[in-house]
Amino acid sequence: MRVELASELVLKKRAELQRSSREIGVSEEYISMLVDTFYDRIQHHEVLGPIFASKIKDWPPHLAKMKLFWEGVALRSAGYQGKLMEVHAGVEQARAWMVPQWLDLFEKTLRDTAPNEVVVEHFMLLARNMGARLASTMPSAAPE
Ligand code: HEM
């Protein structure tokens, strides 16, 4: 297949996926509220809170980055250019057993804020996938 044709198909597919995400109720406004609520809660989480507190000194740029990240995965926009796996490799205190706790809090936040169940599932599918990838790179032992 010609390269131009292949990239045209990718763009078309991306536009279709973006349209269907918007149809179920995903929007930049919702993502912004989700991210603000989730990271507000994470700061009060017994296990995850101290880890974020030790790594993030300035929250507004982190929140802005997380909004771009979720727009990227949930709306197929191309704003986030970070390196998910490499960044977490630098979070030395993170352990694989913490990922289900992260996912639990994320799901609770979605249930409290999402416009409908389909949106909850849309985000959870994406989060579980990335959570599994991240967990497989994290040490499994409990921290000392
Ligand atoms: C045990 C679970 C997790 C912990 C403890 C954790 C912790 C952190 C911390 C401390 C940072 C900031 C790192 C820094 O700026 O130095 C970070 C960044 C980030 N996390 Fe996580 N995280 C977890 C799971 C996840 C999951 C499941 C996702 C995605 C669904 C995710 C997505 C991100 C993204 C996109 C960033 C920004 C990366 C960048 O700077 O480009 N995290 N995480």
Residues whose N, C-alpha, C, O or C-beta is under 5 A from the ligand:
A	BS01	HEM	I51 F52 K55 F69 G82 K83 L84 V87 V91 A94 R95 M98 V99 W102 A127 M130 G131
